[in-house]
Amino acid sequence: MTTSLFFLMWGLATGLALPLFVPFHASNVGGIKAFTAANALAVLSLLAYASSRILPPGVYVIVSNAAWVCALSLVYVGVRLFFGLRPQVLRTAGLGALCILAFALLLYGGDDLRGRILLFSVYTCTGALATGRVIFQQRKRLKTRGVMLYLMLAIFGLAGLHALRVAVYTIGGQMPVSLLDPSPWALFFIVCGVVTVPALFLALLLLVQTSQSEQMQAALTFDSLTRAYSRRSILDELGRELRRCKRVGGKLAVLVLDIDHFKSINDRYGHAGGDTALRHYAQVVQRAVRSSDRFGRLGGEEFVLLMYDCDSARALVQAQRVCDVLRDAPLYLQGAEVPMTTSGGLAVYLPGDTADGILARADAALYRAKQQGRDRVEMAWPGRAPGRPADAAPAAHEGAESTA
């Protein structure tokens, strides 16, 4: 196999990710256009070397090196855009332009092969380390940790490969030769490049795909207005927890909450004011509860709190704390203070409980809390109350709902 054919296969392997980037352009993912352009330029860089038999040396060398410098620069800019950081386009473009100019001088001013090789590897190592630093700093932005680990291995692997190349051709005393007629060391770097370069672009593709997947999952899991758990996810969690309680005899308390006089807030301040009230309510309640518990929105102004491993006494204390904290955290709308209170119905798990049954008991207790003056929590009676359909919208105790 000739070296040119080797570079052709390397370029085609690098280009495998290219058509997979294109569908993400419609989603406006940060950095996706930069990743796509970088992938295309990296392929061009490799194909230029593969064309060494048909192109003049001065053409394929400068095209290949310039395309790679631009590709690496775009990877850095794209990663910053992806994580919502300032892209630093002018600084990156300036450094890239200086590097390409230096390549031209080293090629046409005396054909300094050693200088070109060292410049190529120093720029690659520096650019990869800068990109890897950004990825490392933002590594917690993705919940799927394996993706970030893979991406860091790819980018730091590329940096390490070129750092080794610099060391071999400086302190190692090896004489650099053209990649088209490689020495054993040059062949080693080619083989490693076949792994690291395609792996980098596949890792970037996986980063984009995983981010989109996590955003879609979050949209299903969390209510878009309040960021509490959505109705679907909180009811699914309730079902799982009831099955666990039945299996191991665990404890569970379910607190159904409703904002007092929410209709009057909606009527006076409009739906925008109602949405603000819902967000404020959810934020305050989530600060008041234990981090281990799960808080979700059933619909309208009705919410539910699942308190794990909690008996009735502890659950009642926790429920009363929610009322107290909300009372002490007034909402401000249009420059006016709007007091907010909540009423709750509390039910604890009984053997044989279903999701419908425990929610119906909590609902009945909530109704009693409303009847007895609001801003309070009532315990559910142990008897069964009429069940609610699991997929039906909850009753709006105060009438109108916000247009969330």
Contacts in CASP RR format, 6 or more apart in sequence:
PFRMAT RR
TARGET T0000
AUTHOR 0000-0000-0000
METHOD contacts of the structure
MODEL  1
MTTSLFFLMWGLATGLALPLFVPFHASNVGGIKAFTAANALAVLSLLAYA
SSRILPPGVYVIVSNAAWVCALSLVYVGVRLFFGLRPQVLRTAGLGALCI
LAFALLLYGGDDLRGRILLFSVYTCTGALATGRVIFQQRKRLKTRGVMLY
LMLAIFGLAGLHALRVAVYTIGGQMPVSLLDPSPWALFFIVCGVVTVPAL
FLALLLLVQTSQSEQMQAALTFDSLTRAYSRRSILDELGRELRRCKRVGG
KLAVLVLDIDHFKSINDRYGHAGGDTALRHYAQVVQRAVRSSDRFGRLGG
EEFVLLMYDCDSARALVQAQRVCDVLRDAPLYLQGAEVPMTTSGGLAVYL
PGDTADGILARADAALYRAKQQGRDRVEMAWPGRAPGRPADAAPAAHEGA
ESTA
3 179 0 8 1.000
3 180 0 8 1.000
3 181 0 8 1.000
3 182 0 8 1.000
3 190 0 8 1.000
4 49 0 8 1.000
4 50 0 8 1.000
4 51 0 8 1.000
4 52 0 8 1.000
4 53 0 8 1.000
4 180 0 8 1.000
5 50 0 8 1.000
6 190 0 8 1.000
7 46 0 8 1.000
7 47 0 8 1.000
7 49 0 8 1.000
7 50 0 8 1.000
7 179 0 8 1.000
8 46 0 8 1.000
8 47 0 8 1.000
8 50 0 8 1.000
9 194 0 8 1.000
10 46 0 8 1.000
10 50 0 8 1.000
10 190 0 8 1.000
10 193 0 8 1.000
10 194 0 8 1.000
10 197 0 8 1.000
10 198 0 8 1.000
11 42 0 8 1.000
11 43 0 8 1.000
11 46 0 8 1.000
11 47 0 8 1.000
11 50 0 8 1.000
12 43 0 8 1.000
13 194 0 8 1.000
13 198 0 8 1.000
14 39 0 8 1.000
14 42 0 8 1.000
14 43 0 8 1.000
14 46 0 8 1.000
14 197 0 8 1.000
14 198 0 8 1.000
14 201 0 8 1.000
15 39 0 8 1.000
15 42 0 8 1.000
15 43 0 8 1.000
15 198 0 8 1.000
15 201 0 8 1.000
16 198 0 8 1.000
16 202 0 8 1.000
17 39 0 8 1.000
17 198 0 8 1.000
17 201 0 8 1.000
17 202 0 8 1.000
17 204 0 8 1.000
17 205 0 8 1.000
18 36 0 8 1.000
18 39 0 8 1.000
18 40 0 8 1.000
18 43 0 8 1.000
18 201 0 8 1.000
20 205 0 8 1.000
21 32 0 8 1.000
21 35 0 8 1.000
21 36 0 8 1.000
21 39 0 8 1.000
21 205 0 8 1.000
21 208 0 8 1.000
22 36 0 8 1.000
24 32 0 8 1.000
24 208 0 8 1.000
24 209 0 8 1.000
24 212 0 8 1.000
25 32 0 8 1.000
25 33 0 8 1.000
25 36 0 8 1.000
27 212 0 8 1.000
29 82 0 8 1.000
29 208 0 8 1.000
29 211 0 8 1.000
29 212 0 8 1.000
30 78 0 8 1.000
30 81 0 8 1.000
30 82 0 8 1.000
30 84 0 8 1.000
31 77 0 8 1.000
31 78 0 8 1.000
31 79 0 8 1.000
31 81 0 8 1.000
31 82 0 8 1.000
32 82 0 8 1.000
32 208 0 8 1.000
34 74 0 8 1.000
34 75 0 8 1.000
34 77 0 8 1.000
34 78 0 8 1.000
34 81 0 8 1.000
35 74 0 8 1.000
35 75 0 8 1.000
35 78 0 8 1.000
35 82 0 8 1.000
35 201 0 8 1.000
35 204 0 8 1.000
35 205 0 8 1.000
35 208 0 8 1.000
37 71 0 8 1.000
37 74 0 8 1.000
38 70 0 8 1.000
38 71 0 8 1.000
38 72 0 8 1.000
38 74 0 8 1.000
38 75 0 8 1.000
38 78 0 8 1.000
38 201 0 8 1.000
39 71 0 8 1.000
39 201 0 8 1.000
39 204 0 8 1.000
41 67 0 8 1.000
41 68 0 8 1.000
41 70 0 8 1.000
41 71 0 8 1.000
41 74 0 8 1.000
42 67 0 8 1.000
42 68 0 8 1.000
42 71 0 8 1.000
42 197 0 8 1.000
42 201 0 8 1.000
44 63 0 8 1.000
44 64 0 8 1.000
44 67 0 8 1.000
45 63 0 8 1.000
45 64 0 8 1.000
45 65 0 8 1.000
45 67 0 8 1.000
45 68 0 8 1.000
45 71 0 8 1.000
46 64 0 8 1.000
46 197 0 8 1.000
48 55 0 8 1.000
48 59 0 8 1.000
48 60 0 8 1.000
48 63 0 8 1.000
48 64 0 8 1.000
48 67 0 8 1.000
49 60 0 8 1.000
49 64 0 8 1.000
49 179 0 8 1.000
49 180 0 8 1.000
51 60 0 8 1.000
52 60 0 8 1.000
52 180 0 8 1.000
55 63 0 8 1.000
58 107 0 8 1.000
58 108 0 8 1.000
61 103 0 8 1.000
61 107 0 8 1.000
61 116 0 8 1.000
62 100 0 8 1.000
62 103 0 8 1.000
62 104 0 8 1.000
62 107 0 8 1.000
65 100 0 8 1.000
65 103 0 8 1.000
65 116 0 8 1.000
65 120 0 8 1.000
66 100 0 8 1.000
66 103 0 8 1.000
68 120 0 8 1.000
68 124 0 8 1.000
69 96 0 8 1.000
69 99 0 8 1.000
69 100 0 8 1.000
69 103 0 8 1.000
69 123 0 8 1.000
70 96 0 8 1.000
72 123 0 8 1.000
72 124 0 8 1.000
72 127 0 8 1.000
72 128 0 8 1.000
72 131 0 8 1.000
73 92 0 8 1.000
73 93 0 8 1.000
73 95 0 8 1.000
73 96 0 8 1.000
73 127 0 8 1.000
75 131 0 8 1.000
75 200 0 8 1.000
75 204 0 8 1.000
76 88 0 8 1.000
76 92 0 8 1.000
76 127 0 8 1.000
76 130 0 8 1.000
76 131 0 8 1.000
76 134 0 8 1.000
77 87 0 8 1.000
77 88 0 8 1.000
77 89 0 8 1.000
77 92 0 8 1.000
78 87 0 8 1.000
79 131 0 8 1.000
79 132 0 8 1.000
79 134 0 8 1.000
79 135 0 8 1.000
79 204 0 8 1.000
80 86 0 8 1.000
80 87 0 8 1.000
80 88 0 8 1.000
80 134 0 8 1.000
81 87 0 8 1.000
82 207 0 8 1.000
82 208 0 8 1.000
82 211 0 8 1.000
83 134 0 8 1.000
83 138 0 8 1.000
83 141 0 8 1.000
85 134 0 8 1.000
85 138 0 8 1.000
96 123 0 8 1.000
99 119 0 8 1.000
99 123 0 8 1.000
102 119 0 8 1.000
103 116 0 8 1.000
103 119 0 8 1.000
103 120 0 8 1.000
106 112 0 8 1.000
106 115 0 8 1.000
106 116 0 8 1.000
106 119 0 8 1.000
107 116 0 8 1.000
113 176 0 8 1.000
113 177 0 8 1.000
113 178 0 8 1.000
114 169 0 8 1.000
114 175 0 8 1.000
114 176 0 8 1.000
117 165 0 8 1.000
117 169 0 8 1.000
117 176 0 8 1.000
118 166 0 8 1.000
118 169 0 8 1.000
118 170 0 8 1.000
120 162 0 8 1.000
121 162 0 8 1.000
121 163 0 8 1.000
121 165 0 8 1.000
121 166 0 8 1.000
121 169 0 8 1.000
122 162 0 8 1.000
122 166 0 8 1.000
124 158 0 8 1.000
124 159 0 8 1.000
124 162 0 8 1.000
125 159 0 8 1.000
125 160 0 8 1.000
125 162 0 8 1.000
125 163 0 8 1.000
125 166 0 8 1.000
127 159 0 8 1.000
128 155 0 8 1.000
128 156 0 8 1.000
128 157 0 8 1.000
128 158 0 8 1.000
128 159 0 8 1.000
128 160 0 8 1.000
128 162 0 8 1.000
129 156 0 8 1.000
129 159 0 8 1.000
131 155 0 8 1.000
132 152 0 8 1.000
132 155 0 8 1.000
132 156 0 8 1.000
132 159 0 8 1.000
135 148 0 8 1.000
135 151 0 8 1.000
135 152 0 8 1.000
135 155 0 8 1.000
136 152 0 8 1.000
139 145 0 8 1.000
139 148 0 8 1.000
139 152 0 8 1.000
142 148 0 8 1.000
142 207 0 8 1.000
142 210 0 8 1.000
142 211 0 8 1.000
142 214 0 8 1.000
143 214 0 8 1.000
144 210 0 8 1.000
144 214 0 8 1.000
147 203 0 8 1.000
147 206 0 8 1.000
147 207 0 8 1.000
147 210 0 8 1.000
148 207 0 8 1.000
150 203 0 8 1.000
150 206 0 8 1.000
151 203 0 8 1.000
151 204 0 8 1.000
151 206 0 8 1.000
151 207 0 8 1.000
153 199 0 8 1.000
153 203 0 8 1.000
154 196 0 8 1.000
154 199 0 8 1.000
154 200 0 8 1.000
154 202 0 8 1.000
154 203 0 8 1.000
155 200 0 8 1.000
155 203 0 8 1.000
157 196 0 8 1.000
158 193 0 8 1.000
158 196 0 8 1.000
158 197 0 8 1.000
158 200 0 8 1.000
161 189 0 8 1.000
161 192 0 8 1.000
161 193 0 8 1.000
161 196 0 8 1.000
165 189 0 8 1.000
168 174 0 8 1.000
168 185 0 8 1.000
169 175 0 8 1.000
169 176 0 8 1.000
174 183 0 8 1.000
174 185 0 8 1.000
175 183 0 8 1.000
176 186 0 8 1.000
177 183 0 8 1.000
177 186 0 8 1.000
178 186 0 8 1.000
179 186 0 8 1.000
179 190 0 8 1.000
182 190 0 8 1.000
220 230 0 8 1.000
220 232 0 8 1.000
220 233 0 8 1.000
221 229 0 8 1.000
221 230 0 8 1.000
221 233 0 8 1.000
222 228 0 8 1.000
222 229 0 8 1.000
222 230 0 8 1.000
222 233 0 8 1.000
223 229 0 8 1.000
223 230 0 8 1.000
223 231 0 8 1.000
223 282 0 8 1.000
223 296 0 8 1.000
223 297 0 8 1.000
223 404 0 8 1.000
224 404 0 8 1.000
225 275 0 8 1.000
225 278 0 8 1.000
225 279 0 8 1.000
225 297 0 8 1.000
225 402 0 8 1.000
225 404 0 8 1.000
226 278 0 8 1.000
226 279 0 8 1.000
226 281 0 8 1.000
226 282 0 8 1.000
226 297 0 8 1.000
226 404 0 8 1.000
227 279 0 8 1.000
227 282 0 8 1.000
228 234 0 8 1.000
228 282 0 8 1.000
228 286 0 8 1.000
228 295 0 8 1.000
228 296 0 8 1.000
228 297 0 8 1.000
228 303 0 8 1.000
229 237 0 8 1.000
229 294 0 8 1.000
229 295 0 8 1.000
229 296 0 8 1.000
229 297 0 8 1.000
230 296 0 8 1.000
230 297 0 8 1.000
231 296 0 8 1.000
231 297 0 8 1.000
231 298 0 8 1.000
231 299 0 8 1.000
233 296 0 8 1.000
234 294 0 8 1.000
234 295 0 8 1.000
234 296 0 8 1.000
234 297 0 8 1.000
234 298 0 8 1.000
234 304 0 8 1.000
234 306 0 8 1.000
235 355 0 8 1.000
235 390 0 8 1.000
237 294 0 8 1.000
237 306 0 8 1.000
238 254 0 8 1.000
238 304 0 8 1.000
238 306 0 8 1.000
238 355 0 8 1.000
238 358 0 8 1.000
238 359 0 8 1.000
239 355 0 8 1.000
241 252 0 8 1.000
241 306 0 8 1.000
241 308 0 8 1.000
242 252 0 8 1.000
242 349 0 8 1.000
242 353 0 8 1.000
242 354 0 8 1.000
242 355 0 8 1.000
242 358 0 8 1.000
244 250 0 8 1.000
245 251 0 8 1.000
245 252 0 8 1.000
245 349 0 8 1.000
245 353 0 8 1.000
246 351 0 8 1.000
246 352 0 8 1.000
250 309 0 8 1.000
250 349 0 8 1.000
251 308 0 8 1.000
251 309 0 8 1.000
251 310 0 8 1.000
251 311 0 8 1.000
251 348 0 8 1.000
251 349 0 8 1.000
252 306 0 8 1.000
252 307 0 8 1.000
252 308 0 8 1.000
252 309 0 8 1.000
252 310 0 8 1.000
252 348 0 8 1.000
252 349 0 8 1.000
252 358 0 8 1.000
253 306 0 8 1.000
253 307 0 8 1.000
253 310 0 8 1.000
253 311 0 8 1.000
253 312 0 8 1.000
253 314 0 8 1.000
253 315 0 8 1.000
253 318 0 8 1.000
253 346 0 8 1.000
253 347 0 8 1.000
253 348 0 8 1.000
253 349 0 8 1.000
254 304 0 8 1.000
254 305 0 8 1.000
254 306 0 8 1.000
254 307 0 8 1.000
254 346 0 8 1.000
254 347 0 8 1.000
254 348 0 8 1.000
254 349 0 8 1.000
254 358 0 8 1.000
254 359 0 8 1.000
254 362 0 8 1.000
255 304 0 8 1.000
255 305 0 8 1.000
255 307 0 8 1.000
255 315 0 8 1.000
255 318 0 8 1.000
255 319 0 8 1.000
255 322 0 8 1.000
255 344 0 8 1.000
255 345 0 8 1.000
255 346 0 8 1.000
255 362 0 8 1.000
255 377 0 8 1.000
256 298 0 8 1.000
256 302 0 8 1.000
256 303 0 8 1.000
256 304 0 8 1.000
256 344 0 8 1.000
256 345 0 8 1.000
256 347 0 8 1.000
256 359 0 8 1.000
256 362 0 8 1.000
256 363 0 8 1.000
256 365 0 8 1.000
256 366 0 8 1.000
257 285 0 8 1.000
257 302 0 8 1.000
257 303 0 8 1.000
257 304 0 8 1.000
257 305 0 8 1.000
257 322 0 8 1.000
257 342 0 8 1.000
257 343 0 8 1.000
257 344 0 8 1.000
257 345 0 8 1.000
257 366 0 8 1.000
258 301 0 8 1.000
258 302 0 8 1.000
258 303 0 8 1.000
258 342 0 8 1.000
258 343 0 8 1.000
258 344 0 8 1.000
258 366 0 8 1.000
258 370 0 8 1.000
258 397 0 8 1.000
258 398 0 8 1.000
259 265 0 8 1.000
259 277 0 8 1.000
259 278 0 8 1.000
259 281 0 8 1.000
259 301 0 8 1.000
259 340 0 8 1.000
259 341 0 8 1.000
259 342 0 8 1.000
259 398 0 8 1.000
260 340 0 8 1.000
260 341 0 8 1.000
260 342 0 8 1.000
260 343 0 8 1.000
260 370 0 8 1.000
260 374 0 8 1.000
260 375 0 8 1.000
260 398 0 8 1.000
261 341 0 8 1.000
261 374 0 8 1.000
261 398 0 8 1.000
262 274 0 8 1.000
262 277 0 8 1.000
262 301 0 8 1.000
262 398 0 8 1.000
262 399 0 8 1.000
262 402 0 8 1.000
263 398 0 8 1.000
263 399 0 8 1.000
263 400 0 8 1.000
265 273 0 8 1.000
265 274 0 8 1.000
265 277 0 8 1.000
265 333 0 8 1.000
265 338 0 8 1.000
266 273 0 8 1.000
266 274 0 8 1.000
266 400 0 8 1.000
266 401 0 8 1.000
266 402 0 8 1.000
267 400 0 8 1.000
269 276 0 8 1.000
269 277 0 8 1.000
269 333 0 8 1.000
269 334 0 8 1.000
269 338 0 8 1.000
271 402 0 8 1.000
271 403 0 8 1.000
273 333 0 8 1.000
273 402 0 8 1.000
274 402 0 8 1.000
275 402 0 8 1.000
275 403 0 8 1.000
275 404 0 8 1.000
276 331 0 8 1.000
276 333 0 8 1.000
277 331 0 8 1.000
277 333 0 8 1.000
277 338 0 8 1.000
277 340 0 8 1.000
277 402 0 8 1.000
278 297 0 8 1.000
278 300 0 8 1.000
278 301 0 8 1.000
278 402 0 8 1.000
278 404 0 8 1.000
280 329 0 8 1.000
280 331 0 8 1.000
280 340 0 8 1.000
281 301 0 8 1.000
281 303 0 8 1.000
281 326 0 8 1.000
281 331 0 8 1.000
281 340 0 8 1.000
281 342 0 8 1.000
282 295 0 8 1.000
282 297 0 8 1.000
282 303 0 8 1.000
284 325 0 8 1.000
284 326 0 8 1.000
284 329 0 8 1.000
284 340 0 8 1.000
285 295 0 8 1.000
285 303 0 8 1.000
285 305 0 8 1.000
285 322 0 8 1.000
285 325 0 8 1.000
285 326 0 8 1.000
285 342 0 8 1.000
286 295 0 8 1.000
287 325 0 8 1.000
288 321 0 8 1.000
288 322 0 8 1.000
288 325 0 8 1.000
288 326 0 8 1.000
289 295 0 8 1.000
289 305 0 8 1.000
289 307 0 8 1.000
289 318 0 8 1.000
289 321 0 8 1.000
289 322 0 8 1.000
290 307 0 8 1.000
290 318 0 8 1.000
292 308 0 8 1.000
293 305 0 8 1.000
293 306 0 8 1.000
293 307 0 8 1.000
293 308 0 8 1.000
293 310 0 8 1.000
293 318 0 8 1.000
294 305 0 8 1.000
294 306 0 8 1.000
294 308 0 8 1.000
295 303 0 8 1.000
295 304 0 8 1.000
295 305 0 8 1.000
295 306 0 8 1.000
296 303 0 8 1.000
296 304 0 8 1.000
296 305 0 8 1.000
297 303 0 8 1.000
297 304 0 8 1.000
298 304 0 8 1.000
298 394 0 8 1.000
299 393 0 8 1.000
299 394 0 8 1.000
299 401 0 8 1.000
300 394 0 8 1.000
300 396 0 8 1.000
300 401 0 8 1.000
300 402 0 8 1.000
300 404 0 8 1.000
301 396 0 8 1.000
301 397 0 8 1.000
301 398 0 8 1.000
301 401 0 8 1.000
301 402 0 8 1.000
302 394 0 8 1.000
302 395 0 8 1.000
302 396 0 8 1.000
302 397 0 8 1.000
304 359 0 8 1.000
304 362 0 8 1.000
305 319 0 8 1.000
305 322 0 8 1.000
307 314 0 8 1.000
307 315 0 8 1.000
307 318 0 8 1.000
310 318 0 8 1.000
310 348 0 8 1.000
311 348 0 8 1.000
312 346 0 8 1.000
312 348 0 8 1.000
312 379 0 8 1.000
315 346 0 8 1.000
315 348 0 8 1.000
316 346 0 8 1.000
316 377 0 8 1.000
316 379 0 8 1.000
319 344 0 8 1.000
319 345 0 8 1.000
319 346 0 8 1.000
319 377 0 8 1.000
320 377 0 8 1.000
322 342 0 8 1.000
322 377 0 8 1.000
323 341 0 8 1.000
323 342 0 8 1.000
323 344 0 8 1.000
323 375 0 8 1.000
323 376 0 8 1.000
323 377 0 8 1.000
326 340 0 8 1.000
326 341 0 8 1.000
326 342 0 8 1.000
327 339 0 8 1.000
327 340 0 8 1.000
327 341 0 8 1.000
327 375 0 8 1.000
329 340 0 8 1.000
330 337 0 8 1.000
330 338 0 8 1.000
330 339 0 8 1.000
330 340 0 8 1.000
331 337 0 8 1.000
331 338 0 8 1.000
331 339 0 8 1.000
331 340 0 8 1.000
332 338 0 8 1.000
341 374 0 8 1.000
341 375 0 8 1.000
342 375 0 8 1.000
343 366 0 8 1.000
343 369 0 8 1.000
343 370 0 8 1.000
343 373 0 8 1.000
343 374 0 8 1.000
343 375 0 8 1.000
343 376 0 8 1.000
343 377 0 8 1.000
343 397 0 8 1.000
344 362 0 8 1.000
344 365 0 8 1.000
344 366 0 8 1.000
344 369 0 8 1.000
344 376 0 8 1.000
344 377 0 8 1.000
344 378 0 8 1.000
345 362 0 8 1.000
345 363 0 8 1.000
345 365 0 8 1.000
345 366 0 8 1.000
345 368 0 8 1.000
345 369 0 8 1.000
345 377 0 8 1.000
345 378 0 8 1.000
345 379 0 8 1.000
345 380 0 8 1.000
346 362 0 8 1.000
346 365 0 8 1.000
346 377 0 8 1.000
346 378 0 8 1.000
346 379 0 8 1.000
346 380 0 8 1.000
347 358 0 8 1.000
347 359 0 8 1.000
347 361 0 8 1.000
347 362 0 8 1.000
347 365 0 8 1.000
347 379 0 8 1.000
347 380 0 8 1.000
348 380 0 8 1.000
349 358 0 8 1.000
350 358 0 8 1.000
350 382 0 8 1.000
355 390 0 8 1.000
356 387 0 8 1.000
356 388 0 8 1.000
356 389 0 8 1.000
356 390 0 8 1.000
357 384 0 8 1.000
357 385 0 8 1.000
357 387 0 8 1.000
359 387 0 8 1.000
359 388 0 8 1.000
360 384 0 8 1.000
360 385 0 8 1.000
360 386 0 8 1.000
360 387 0 8 1.000
360 388 0 8 1.000
361 380 0 8 1.000
361 381 0 8 1.000
361 383 0 8 1.000
361 384 0 8 1.000
361 385 0 8 1.000
362 380 0 8 1.000
363 385 0 8 1.000
363 388 0 8 1.000
363 394 0 8 1.000
363 395 0 8 1.000
364 380 0 8 1.000
364 381 0 8 1.000
364 385 0 8 1.000
365 377 0 8 1.000
365 378 0 8 1.000
365 379 0 8 1.000
365 380 0 8 1.000
365 381 0 8 1.000
366 378 0 8 1.000
366 397 0 8 1.000
367 397 0 8 1.000
368 378 0 8 1.000
369 376 0 8 1.000
369 377 0 8 1.000
369 378 0 8 1.000
370 397 0 8 1.000
372 378 0 8 1.000
388 394 0 8 1.000
END
